[in-house]
């Protein structure tokens, strides 16, 4: 982790940290789990239907929670060679 840099190194370091963020942790799963925990913290009951899909039911209508998206085929390491990452 860098604490400071010269402006001419900034673009490379931002790309490098972006790659590390998305390769060293399962950020989407962490975000998804935190979302569900936030609902529980706010006193929503979370239920599962017959297909194991999660939902809340604040009144009479079921509101289904989004499922964790599947990862695509992006090779995130190639971002380091991109021309446009930040402007």
Secondary structure, 3 states (H helix, E strand, C coil): CCCCCCHHHHHHHHHHHHHHHHHCCCHHHHHHHHHHHHHHHCCCCEEECCCCCEEECCCCCCEECCCCCCCCCCCHHHHHHCCCCCC
